[in-house]
C-alpha cells in the first residue's frame, strides 16, 4: 500500500472514530438537553388571570401545560375532561399549576379562554399576539398547523400531549393523549411528591453535557 493510501485509510478510520464518539457520547446528551430546554425562551403571553406567562411562570411549583384551542372538536375537550378527573382523584393536585395555551390566538381571546377553562378549578388559559404564540410553540417544541375547511372555516392540527414541569421549570415528561388514568395519575403523583422520573428532570452534570447544553441554549 502506498503512503498516500495509508494516510487516506488512517484518515477514514479517524473520521469513523470521531463519528462513533459523537454518536455514543455527544448525541445522547444533545437529546437529553433538548428536554431540559423545553419551555425556555423569550415568549411573552398573558393568562386569563391577568398575569404574564413567560419562562419564569414555570418556576416555583410543579405545572402541567397543554396546547389546544377552544374550537377543538375532540382532542381538547377530551383532555380537559381527563385533567378534571386527575385533579379530582389527586387531592394534592391543588399544588399543580395547569395551563391551557391556545394554538389559535386569532379566535381565542382571554374572555373566550376564561369561559372554556373556568369549569375546572386551577386551570388557567393563556394567549397572546400571534408572533408570541409562535415563539411559545417553538420553545415548547409544539406542532400546530391550520387546516382550512372551506367557507372561511378552519381547524387546527396540534400536538396532543400534556407536558409536565417540575418546580424548577424543567421539563419532566409528557402524558400522551388518552393515557389510562392510573398511568397519568402516577406521573402526577411522582411530580407532586418531588420525585419525577422523566428524562428532563435533571440538568447535565458532566462537562460534555454542560458544553452541549450551553451551545444548544445559545442556538435554540
Secondary structure as GFF3:
##gff-version 3
##sequence-region A 1 220
A	DSSP	alpha_helix	3	21	.	.	.	ID=ss1
A	DSSP	pi_helix	22	26	.	.	.	ID=ss2
A	DSSP	alpha_helix	27	37	.	.	.	ID=ss3
A	DSSP	beta_strand	45	47	.	.	.	ID=ss4
A	DSSP	beta_strand	52	53	.	.	.	ID=ss5
A	DSSP	three_ten_helix	55	58	.	.	.	ID=ss6
A	DSSP	beta_strand	63	68	.	.	.	ID=ss7
A	DSSP	alpha_helix	75	89	.	.	.	ID=ss8
A	DSSP	three_ten_helix	91	95	.	.	.	ID=ss9
A	DSSP	beta_strand	97	102	.	.	.	ID=ss10
A	DSSP	alpha_helix	110	117	.	.	.	ID=ss11
A	DSSP	beta_strand	123	127	.	.	.	ID=ss12
A	DSSP	alpha_helix	130	139	.	.	.	ID=ss13
A	DSSP	beta_strand	144	150	.	.	.	ID=ss14
A	DSSP	beta_strand	153	158	.	.	.	ID=ss15
A	DSSP	beta_strand	162	165	.	.	.	ID=ss16
A	DSSP	beta_strand	171	175	.	.	.	ID=ss17
A	DSSP	alpha_helix	181	192	.	.	.	ID=ss18
A	DSSP	alpha_helix	207	219	.	.	.	ID=ss19
###
